[in-house]
């Protein structure tokens, strides 16, 4: 998309400039929930930063997830996708043999967010669990 802009060094002359990703996708603000030390969370932050998309990062180390936020992700993907059974914290808590309902898993995840598959990314009603750059690219197009 081209935008006509006036330059200050040559009054009256118009120059065509292309809009950057930030202006085209200005309405695309995303929230990333995760932990700074997590590699996939860092990759997600870098993905959106490279595309100049505004990101609101919520660090689970300082502020745990709310029940409503977790419910939004489980409604779309299910609790089995949300819980990372290979996570170190999941193993340390001895939850390998646990078979709880969705509500109980959400309660556990509120207290122990490191058992979640990170990052949790949200744009409006669109949500993803884990690093999913193909879906995020679709968000840019749509």
N, C-alpha and C positions, 0 to 999 in steps of 0.2 A: 504494500500500500504506500503510495507516495503522498507527501504533504508539501504544499508550497510554503516556503518560508522566506522572509526577507533577510538579507544579510546586512550587517551594520557597516561593513567596509565599502559596500557599493550601494548607495541608496537607490531605491527604485528597481533594482534587479532582483528577480525571483529565482530561487534555486530549488530544484527538486531534491528532497531528502526522504529517505525511507524511514518509516517509523520502526523503532526497535521493538523487541519482544515485550518490553515493559508496557508500552502504550497499547499494543494490540491486545494483550492479555491482562489489561489493567483490572478488569473485573474478576480476575482469577486470584483470589486470596486463599491461601491454604493454611491449615493448621497441621502441624506435625507433632505427634505425641511420641516421646521416646526418652532415651538416655544418651547423653553426649558421648559416652564411651562406646556405645554400640556402633559397629562398623556400618550396618545398613542404615541406621539413623543418620550418620554422617554423610553417607552417599545420597540419601534423600534430600538433606539440606543442600548439598552441593548441586544436585540436579536442578532444584528450583532456583538457586542462586545464579547458576550459569545462564538461566533463561530470564533472569531479572524479574522473577515472580515473587511478590510479597509473601513472606512466610511468618506465621506466628508459631514459635516453638514452645512447647510445654514440656519441661523436664520432669520426668517422673521421680527423679531423685529428690527434688524440692517440693513438688506438689503431685500427689497421687491422683489417679483418674477418678472421675465421679461415676456414680452408678449409671446416670443418664448417658454419658459418653460411651461407656462400655456397652450399654444396651444398644446404642445406635450401630456399633460394629457387629455385635452378635446377631442383631436382626437381619443384617445384610449377608453376613458370611457364616454365621453359626459359631458356637462356642468352641468347637473342635479346631477350627482354623485359627481362632484367636489365641488359644493356649499353646505355648511352645513346649512340648513335652521333652525336647532335647536341651532346654535351657538349664544352665548350671543351678540356678536358684530353684527350679522345679525339682531337680534331682536332690538338692540339699534338703528340701522340705519333705522328701520321701513321698511325693504325690504320684509316683508311677502306677501304683495299684489302685488309686482313687478313682471312683466312678460316681461323680456328683452330677446333679442337674445344672442347668444353665445358671439359675439364680445363685446357687452355692459357688460355682466357679467365678461368677462376677464378684461376689463378696470376697473371695480369696484374692482375686486379682486387684481389688481395691486396696487391700493391705499389702500385697506382694506384687507390684506391677512388673517385676523382672521375670515373672513367669509368662508374660505376654510375648507374642511374636511381634517384634518391633521393626520398623516404625508403624504407628497407626497414623494414617494421613486422611484428612477430611477437607473437602471443598464443597460447601453447601450440603446437599444431601448425598453427594458421592463420597464413598469411603473405600479405603484399601487397607489391607493388613499385610505387613512385610514390604520389602522393596519391590515395587511393581511399576517400572518406568514405562512399560507399554500402555498401561491404563492412564498414567499421568500425561503421556503424549496425546492420548485421545481427548483428555480434558482440554488441552490447548486448542485442538482443532474444533471441538464442539462448543 
